[in-house]
Amino acid sequence: MKKLSNKIPHFSLYKFSFLVAIGVALFEYFVPAYTYHLVWLVLIFFFLLTLASLYIIEKVTRKKADNFLAIYFTAMIGRLFISIIFAAIFILTDRANVFNFAINFLVLYLLFLGFEIYGILTNLRLHFKKGSRDE
């Protein structure tokens, strides 16, 4: 019988997002003065953006497996621009809470970016080990 993590695509993203959500809840409870009032919306945005990015990378890589790095970096740049647009909208519409938004946004952006980089490095390590045994 297959493990649950093998049946659900991107299960590690769900686990990571759950842990980040617990961290956000604790931060919101213990330090509410530095928590942006719509931090949950920002968290959902990064979850969906990362999920879409992984999905697109996976679909395009199936068609063009030899060009993985170009696909990955294109998705990362697209993700950066979408994040900048999202942040600009929030900063322009809620100027009273710019500091809290900026700190919360940057922390969540870096956490999800770190998750994506960790996942890529883990996958590349597996492919590198597999390739070195075949030679």
Summary of the structure (lengths in Angstrom):
residues: 135
radius of gyration: 17.4
end to end distance: 32.6
largest distance: 60.0
contacts: 327
relative contact order: 0.11
helix: 90%
strand: 0%
